[in-house]
Amino acid sequence: MKKGLIIKPNTALDNKTGAWRTHRPITNQDKCIGCSLCAKLCPEGCIEMISINNKQKPRTDYDYCKGCGLCAKECPVKVIAMKEDY
């Protein structure tokens, strides 16, 4: 076995993967109902729910978001739009 092929635990946070996405999710916080479905469905776990004016709202960590669009597709009130990211 070659040296360096084994990745140490917890090193994924060192590998920011958002740089190669083509689209980014933009959430309309005013219309968001705070259901947290986007955070639960995100395959990368880069959406966290935070408190804004005593209501839970999503915040996306764009350093790790790959722009898959699953959050926008599954949002029950369609307040997440996928915008081109250069």
N, CA, C and O atoms as CSV, one atom per row, in Angstrom:
chain,resi,resn,atom,element,x,y,z
A,1,MET,N,N,0.847,-1.178,0.000
A,1,MET,CA,C,0.000,0.000,0.000
A,1,MET,C,C,0.894,1.244,0.000
A,1,MET,O,O,1.904,1.298,0.702
A,2,LYS,N,N,0.509,2.224,-0.789
A,2,LYS,CA,C,1.276,3.460,-0.867
A,2,LYS,C,C,1.012,4.336,0.342
A,2,LYS,O,O,-0.083,4.330,0.904
A,3,LYS,N,N,2.008,5.074,0.726
A,3,LYS,CA,C,1.860,6.016,1.832
A,3,LYS,C,C,0.979,7.190,1.401
A,3,LYS,O,O,1.034,7.636,0.255
A,4,GLY,N,N,0.171,7.680,2.335
A,4,GLY,CA,C,-0.629,8.867,2.048
A,4,GLY,C,C,-2.019,8.596,1.493
A,4,GLY,O,O,-2.762,9.540,1.227
A,5,LEU,N,N,-2.389,7.340,1.313
A,5,LEU,CA,C,-3.708,7.039,0.775
A,5,LEU,C,C,-4.787,7.013,1.846
A,5,LEU,O,O,-5.972,7.149,1.541
A,6,ILE,N,N,-4.392,6.841,3.065
A,6,ILE,CA,C,-5.366,6.792,4.152
A,6,ILE,C,C,-5.601,8.207,4.652
A,6,ILE,O,O,-4.665,8.921,5.010
A,7,ILE,N,N,-6.858,8.593,4.670
A,7,ILE,CA,C,-7.221,9.929,5.133
A,7,ILE,C,C,-7.554,9.856,6.612
A,7,ILE,O,O,-8.299,8.979,7.047
A,8,LYS,N,N,-7.011,10.762,7.367
A,8,LYS,CA,C,-7.266,10.792,8.797
A,8,LYS,C,C,-8.707,11.215,9.061
A,8,LYS,O,O,-9.276,11.976,8.278
A,9,PRO,N,N,-9.303,10.739,10.139
A,9,PRO,CA,C,-10.663,11.133,10.470
A,9,PRO,C,C,-10.770,12.643,10.654
A,9,PRO,O,O,-9.837,13.306,11.107
A,10,ASN,N,N,-11.929,13.156,10.288
A,10,ASN,CA,C,-12.253,14.567,10.490
A,10,ASN,C,C,-11.463,15.515,9.595
A,10,ASN,O,O,-11.361,16.699,9.917
A,11,THR,N,N,-10.904,15.045,8.490
A,11,THR,CA,C,-10.144,15.934,7.621
A,11,THR,C,C,-10.999,16.518,6.507
A,11,THR,O,O,-10.513,17.355,5.746
A,12,ALA,N,N,-12.247,16.106,6.387
A,12,ALA,CA,C,-13.116,16.644,5.340
A,12,ALA,C,C,-13.296,18.149,5.483
A,12,ALA,O,O,-13.486,18.850,4.489
A,13,LEU,N,N,-13.238,18.646,6.706
A,13,LEU,CA,C,-13.390,20.088,6.917
A,13,LEU,C,C,-12.218,20.873,6.352
A,13,LEU,O,O,-12.335,22.077,6.125
A,14,ASP,N,N,-11.097,20.213,6.121
A,14,ASP,CA,C,-9.945,20.881,5.523
A,14,ASP,C,C,-10.070,20.978,4.009
A,14,ASP,O,O,-9.366,21.771,3.383
A,15,ASN,N,N,-10.940,20.195,3.420
A,15,ASN,CA,C,-11.067,20.120,1.961
A,15,ASN,C,C,-12.318,20.863,1.508
A,15,ASN,O,O,-13.372,20.254,1.323
A,16,LYS,N,N,-12.208,22.154,1.331
A,16,LYS,CA,C,-13.344,22.957,0.903
A,16,LYS,C,C,-13.678,22.611,-0.538
A,16,LYS,O,O,-12.842,22.758,-1.430
A,17,THR,N,N,-14.908,22.149,-0.764
A,17,THR,CA,C,-15.290,21.618,-2.069
A,17,THR,C,C,-16.243,22.519,-2.842
A,17,THR,O,O,-16.650,22.173,-3.951
A,18,GLY,N,N,-16.605,23.660,-2.283
A,18,GLY,CA,C,-17.574,24.531,-2.939
A,18,GLY,C,C,-17.056,25.281,-4.146
A,18,GLY,O,O,-17.849,25.842,-4.903
A,19,ALA,N,N,-15.757,25.310,-4.347
A,19,ALA,CA,C,-15.176,26.106,-5.426
A,19,ALA,C,C,-15.540,25.606,-6.821
A,19,ALA,O,O,-15.460,26.373,-7.781
A,20,TRP,N,N,-15.932,24.356,-6.958
A,20,TRP,CA,C,-16.212,23.846,-8.292
A,20,TRP,C,C,-17.695,23.754,-8.617
A,20,TRP,O,O,-18.068,23.166,-9.632
A,21,ARG,N,N,-18.549,24.328,-7.767
A,21,ARG,CA,C,-19.992,24.295,-8.069
A,21,ARG,C,C,-20.302,25.284,-9.186
A,21,ARG,O,O,-19.566,26.250,-9.384
A,22,THR,N,N,-21.380,25.049,-9.909
A,22,THR,CA,C,-21.810,25.948,-10.983
A,22,THR,C,C,-23.008,26.799,-10.562
A,22,THR,O,O,-23.259,27.849,-11.152
A,23,HIS,N,N,-23.745,26.353,-9.548
A,23,HIS,CA,C,-24.904,27.095,-9.045
A,23,HIS,C,C,-24.866,27.095,-7.524
A,23,HIS,O,O,-24.349,26.166,-6.903
A,24,ARG,N,N,-25.422,28.152,-6.931
A,24,ARG,CA,C,-25.479,28.238,-5.470
A,24,ARG,C,C,-26.915,28.494,-5.041
A,24,ARG,O,O,-27.640,29.226,-5.715
A,25,PRO,N,N,-27.337,27.898,-3.924
A,25,PRO,CA,C,-28.696,28.129,-3.424
A,25,PRO,C,C,-28.785,29.468,-2.695
A,25,PRO,O,O,-27.956,29.774,-1.839
A,26,ILE,N,N,-29.785,30.251,-3.038
A,26,ILE,CA,C,-30.053,31.521,-2.375
A,26,ILE,C,C,-31.434,31.399,-1.733
A,26,ILE,O,O,-32.420,31.138,-2.423
A,27,THR,N,N,-31.506,31.586,-0.424
A,27,THR,CA,C,-32.755,31.420,0.315
A,27,THR,C,C,-33.379,32.773,0.622
A,27,THR,O,O,-32.708,33.672,1.128
A,28,ASN,N,N,-34.656,32.915,0.316
A,28,ASN,CA,C,-35.409,34.106,0.685
A,28,ASN,C,C,-35.811,33.934,2.147
A,28,ASN,O,O,-36.809,33.281,2.452
A,29,GLN,N,N,-35.031,34.523,3.042
A,29,GLN,CA,C,-35.248,34.338,4.474
A,29,GLN,C,C,-36.598,34.889,4.935
A,29,GLN,O,O,-37.167,34.386,5.903
A,30,ASP,N,N,-37.120,35.915,4.255
A,30,ASP,CA,C,-38.398,36.507,4.658
A,30,ASP,C,C,-39.564,35.544,4.448
A,30,ASP,O,O,-40.532,35.564,5.208
A,31,LYS,N,N,-39.473,34.705,3.424
A,31,LYS,CA,C,-40.575,33.785,3.112
A,31,LYS,C,C,-40.352,32.371,3.638
A,31,LYS,O,O,-41.264,31.544,3.609
A,32,CYS,N,N,-39.138,32.091,4.121
A,32,CYS,CA,C,-38.814,30.762,4.651
A,32,CYS,C,C,-39.674,30.472,5.884
A,32,CYS,O,O,-39.828,31.330,6.753
A,33,ILE,N,N,-40.233,29.260,5.956
A,33,ILE,CA,C,-41.084,28.885,7.091
A,33,ILE,C,C,-40.294,28.157,8.186
A,33,ILE,O,O,-40.858,27.813,9.225
A,34,GLY,N,N,-39.013,27.925,7.966
A,34,GLY,CA,C,-38.156,27.321,8.991
A,34,GLY,C,C,-38.420,25.851,9.247
A,34,GLY,O,O,-38.238,25.380,10.370
A,35,CYS,N,N,-38.842,25.119,8.234
A,35,CYS,CA,C,-39.172,23.698,8.409
A,35,CYS,C,C,-37.930,22.818,8.578
A,35,CYS,O,O,-38.037,21.701,9.085
A,36,SER,N,N,-36.769,23.298,8.168
A,36,SER,CA,C,-35.465,22.628,8.232
A,36,SER,C,C,-35.329,21.427,7.300
A,36,SER,O,O,-34.396,20.638,7.452
A,37,LEU,N,N,-36.227,21.273,6.354
A,37,LEU,CA,C,-36.131,20.163,5.407
A,37,LEU,C,C,-34.855,20.277,4.573
A,37,LEU,O,O,-34.215,19.269,4.275
A,38,CYS,N,N,-34.489,21.494,4.201
A,38,CYS,CA,C,-33.271,21.680,3.401
A,38,CYS,C,C,-32.040,21.186,4.159
A,38,CYS,O,O,-31.177,20.519,3.589
A,39,ALA,N,N,-31.969,21.517,5.440
A,39,ALA,CA,C,-30.820,21.096,6.261
A,39,ALA,C,C,-30.797,19.590,6.439
A,39,ALA,O,O,-29.726,18.983,6.458
A,40,LYS,N,N,-31.956,18.986,6.568
A,40,LYS,CA,C,-32.032,17.531,6.759
A,40,LYS,C,C,-31.661,16.774,5.491
A,40,LYS,O,O,-31.089,15.686,5.558
A,41,LEU,N,N,-31.987,17.352,4.331
A,41,LEU,CA,C,-31.761,16.654,3.065
A,41,LEU,C,C,-30.407,16.939,2.425
A,41,LEU,O,O,-29.993,16.216,1.519
A,42,CYS,N,N,-29.719,17.965,2.872
A,42,CYS,CA,C,-28.440,18.328,2.255
A,42,CYS,C,C,-27.449,17.168,2.381
A,42,CYS,O,O,-27.102,16.773,3.493
A,43,PRO,N,N,-26.992,16.620,1.248
A,43,PRO,CA,C,-26.085,15.476,1.320
A,43,PRO,C,C,-24.704,15.833,1.877
A,43,PRO,O,O,-23.968,14.949,2.314
A,44,GLU,N,N,-24.353,17.105,1.866
A,44,GLU,CA,C,-23.057,17.533,2.380
A,44,GLU,C,C,-23.141,18.061,3.804
A,44,GLU,O,O,-22.112,18.302,4.436
A,45,GLY,N,N,-24.349,18.244,4.313
A,45,GLY,CA,C,-24.507,18.757,5.671
A,45,GLY,C,C,-24.026,20.187,5.822
A,45,GLY,O,O,-23.590,20.583,6.902
A,46,CYS,N,N,-24.099,20.963,4.758
A,46,CYS,CA,C,-23.575,22.331,4.818
A,46,CYS,C,C,-24.660,23.377,5.070
A,46,CYS,O,O,-24.394,24.576,4.991
A,47,ILE,N,N,-25.876,22.933,5.371
A,47,ILE,CA,C,-26.942,23.866,5.747
A,47,ILE,C,C,-27.237,23.648,7.221
A,47,ILE,O,O,-27.540,22.538,7.657
A,48,GLU,N,N,-27.142,24.733,7.977
A,48,GLU,CA,C,-27.479,24.643,9.395
A,48,GLU,C,C,-28.609,25.622,9.686
A,48,GLU,O,O,-28.739,26.656,9.031
A,49,MET,N,N,-29.413,25.284,10.666
A,49,MET,CA,C,-30.507,26.150,11.077
A,49,MET,C,C,-29.999,27.067,12.181
A,49,MET,O,O,-29.428,26.615,13.174
A,50,ILE,N,N,-30.217,28.362,11.988
A,50,ILE,CA,C,-29.799,29.355,12.971
A,50,ILE,C,C,-31.008,30.194,13.379
A,50,ILE,O,O,-32.008,30.235,12.663
A,51,SER,N,N,-30.919,30.846,14.503
A,51,SER,CA,C,-32.014,31.673,14.985
A,51,SER,C,C,-31.880,33.092,14.436
A,51,SER,O,O,-30.876,33.768,14.661
A,52,ILE,N,N,-32.901,33.526,13.718
A,52,ILE,CA,C,-32.983,34.892,13.200
A,52,ILE,C,C,-34.330,35.449,13.655
A,52,ILE,O,O,-35.381,34.951,13.253
A,53,ASN,N,N,-34.294,36.465,14.478
A,53,ASN,CA,C,-35.526,37.059,15.035
A,53,ASN,C,C,-36.401,36.005,15.706
A,53,ASN,O,O,-37.618,35.982,15.522
A,54,ASN,N,N,-35.766,35.137,16.483
A,54,ASN,CA,C,-36.454,34.070,17.227
A,54,ASN,C,C,-37.132,33.037,16.335
A,54,ASN,O,O,-38.037,32.335,16.786
A,55,LYS,N,N,-36.715,32.936,15.092
A,55,LYS,CA,C,-37.236,31.909,14.174
A,55,LYS,C,C,-36.052,31.166,13.590
A,55,LYS,O,O,-34.997,31.755,13.352
A,56,GLN,N,N,-36.220,29.888,13.360
A,56,GLN,CA,C,-35.157,29.073,12.782
A,56,GLN,C,C,-35.124,29.269,11.267
A,56,GLN,O,O,-36.131,29.100,10.580
A,57,LYS,N,N,-33.941,29.631,10.764
A,57,LYS,CA,C,-33.747,29.867,9.335
A,57,LYS,C,C,-32.471,29.156,8.889
A,57,LYS,O,O,-31.550,28.983,9.688
A,58,PRO,N,N,-32.404,28.739,7.610
A,58,PRO,CA,C,-31.206,28.037,7.135
A,58,PRO,C,C,-30.071,28.986,6.777
A,58,PRO,O,O,-30.291,30.095,6.291
A,59,ARG,N,N,-28.850,28.521,7.031
A,59,ARG,CA,C,-27.654,29.226,6.594
A,59,ARG,C,C,-26.783,28.201,5.878
A,59,ARG,O,O,-26.484,27.140,6.425
A,60,THR,N,N,-26.382,28.523,4.661
A,60,THR,CA,C,-25.580,27.613,3.844
A,60,THR,C,C,-24.111,27.982,3.924
A,60,THR,O,O,-23.742,29.145,3.761
A,61,ASP,N,N,-23.283,26.993,4.174
A,61,ASP,CA,C,-21.838,27.187,4.173
A,61,ASP,C,C,-21.355,26.949,2.747
A,61,ASP,O,O,-21.208,25.807,2.312
A,62,TYR,N,N,-21.111,28.040,2.027
A,62,TYR,CA,C,-20.743,27.939,0.610
A,62,TYR,C,C,-19.339,27.372,0.394
A,62,TYR,O,O,-18.983,27.028,-0.734
A,63,ASP,N,N,-18.549,27.272,1.440
A,63,ASP,CA,C,-17.239,26.633,1.296
A,63,ASP,C,C,-17.384,25.152,0.963
A,63,ASP,O,O,-16.497,24.561,0.346
A,64,TYR,N,N,-18.500,24.554,1.370
A,64,TYR,CA,C,-18.700,23.110,1.176
A,64,TYR,C,C,-19.886,22.770,0.280
A,64,TYR,O,O,-20.014,21.623,-0.149
A,65,CYS,N,N,-20.754,23.733,-0.012
A,65,CYS,CA,C,-21.921,23.484,-0.864
A,65,CYS,C,C,-21.453,23.167,-2.281
A,65,CYS,O,O,-20.678,23.917,-2.874
A,66,LYS,N,N,-21.931,22.054,-2.808
A,66,LYS,CA,C,-21.548,21.638,-4.155
A,66,LYS,C,C,-22.567,22.075,-5.212
A,66,LYS,O,O,-22.370,21.833,-6.403
A,67,GLY,N,N,-23.655,22.717,-4.777
A,67,GLY,CA,C,-24.640,23.242,-5.719
A,67,GLY,C,C,-25.510,22.179,-6.352
A,67,GLY,O,O,-25.929,22.333,-7.500
A,68,CYS,N,N,-25.794,21.105,-5.636
A,68,CYS,CA,C,-26.586,20.004,-6.209
A,68,CYS,C,C,-28.042,20.401,-6.458
A,68,CYS,O,O,-28.687,19.843,-7.345
A,69,GLY,N,N,-28.570,21.365,-5.681
A,69,GLY,CA,C,-29.934,21.832,-5.881
A,69,GLY,C,C,-31.007,21.035,-5.183
A,69,GLY,O,O,-32.193,21.317,-5.352
A,70,LEU,N,N,-30.619,20.043,-4.400
A,70,LEU,CA,C,-31.601,19.223,-3.700
A,70,LEU,C,C,-32.434,20.065,-2.733
A,70,LEU,O,O,-33.640,19.855,-2.602
A,71,CYS,N,N,-31.799,21.000,-2.069
A,71,CYS,CA,C,-32.525,21.862,-1.127
A,71,CYS,C,C,-33.604,22.665,-1.851
A,71,CYS,O,O,-34.730,22.767,-1.364
A,72,ALA,N,N,-33.271,23.230,-3.001
A,72,ALA,CA,C,-34.228,24.029,-3.771
A,72,ALA,C,C,-35.357,23.164,-4.320
A,72,ALA,O,O,-36.516,23.579,-4.328
A,73,LYS,N,N,-35.021,21.978,-4.773
A,73,LYS,CA,C,-36.031,21.083,-5.354
A,73,LYS,C,C,-37.038,20.611,-4.314
A,73,LYS,O,O,-38.227,20.490,-4.610
A,74,GLU,N,N,-36.572,20.346,-3.106
A,74,GLU,CA,C,-37.449,19.777,-2.085
A,74,GLU,C,C,-38.080,20.800,-1.140
A,74,GLU,O,O,-38.906,20.427,-0.307
A,75,CYS,N,N,-37.717,22.065,-1.246
A,75,CYS,CA,C,-38.285,23.095,-0.371
A,75,CYS,C,C,-39.806,23.158,-0.581
A,75,CYS,O,O,-40.257,23.391,-1.703
A,76,PRO,N,N,-40.605,22.956,0.481
A,76,PRO,CA,C,-42.061,22.905,0.318
A,76,PRO,C,C,-42.688,24.239,-0.077
A,76,PRO,O,O,-43.782,24.255,-0.642
A,77,VAL,N,N,-42.024,25.354,0.206
A,77,VAL,CA,C,-42.584,26.663,-0.156
A,77,VAL,C,C,-41.786,27.342,-1.274
A,77,VAL,O,O,-42.046,28.495,-1.619
A,78,LYS,N,N,-40.827,26.625,-1.828
A,78,LYS,CA,C,-40.038,27.071,-2.992
A,78,LYS,C,C,-39.405,28.443,-2.795
A,78,LYS,O,O,-39.523,29.318,-3.653
A,79,VAL,N,N,-38.727,28.625,-1.655
A,79,VAL,CA,C,-38.058,29.898,-1.380
A,79,VAL,C,C,-36.548,29.822,-1.594
A,79,VAL,O,O,-35.830,30.780,-1.309
A,80,ILE,N,N,-36.064,28.681,-2.097
A,80,ILE,CA,C,-34.640,28.533,-2.396
A,80,ILE,C,C,-34.481,28.510,-3.905
A,80,ILE,O,O,-35.045,27.658,-4.593
A,81,ALA,N,N,-33.710,29.452,-4.404
A,81,ALA,CA,C,-33.463,29.547,-5.859
A,81,ALA,C,C,-32.003,29.210,-6.127
A,81,ALA,O,O,-31.112,29.595,-5.370
A,82,MET,N,N,-31.775,28.491,-7.209
A,82,MET,CA,C,-30.401,28.166,-7.610
A,82,MET,C,C,-29.954,29.232,-8.604
A,82,MET,O,O,-30.526,29.377,-9.684
A,83,LYS,N,N,-28.926,29.971,-8.216
A,83,LYS,CA,C,-28.377,31.043,-9.053
A,83,LYS,C,C,-27.012,30.630,-9.583
A,83,LYS,O,O,-26.264,29.917,-8.915
A,84,GLU,N,N,-26.693,31.090,-10.802
A,84,GLU,CA,C,-25.386,30.771,-11.380
A,84,GLU,C,C,-24.280,31.306,-10.490
A,84,GLU,O,O,-24.374,32.403,-9.939
A,85,ASP,N,N,-23.238,30.516,-10.364
A,85,ASP,CA,C,-22.091,30.880,-9.536
A,85,ASP,C,C,-20.851,30.783,-10.397
A,85,ASP,O,O,-20.593,29.737,-10.992
A,86,TYR,N,N,-20.095,31.830,-10.474
A,86,TYR,CA,C,-18.917,31.852,-11.339
A,86,TYR,C,C,-17.663,31.609,-10.564
A,86,TYR,O,O,-16.575,31.594,-11.140
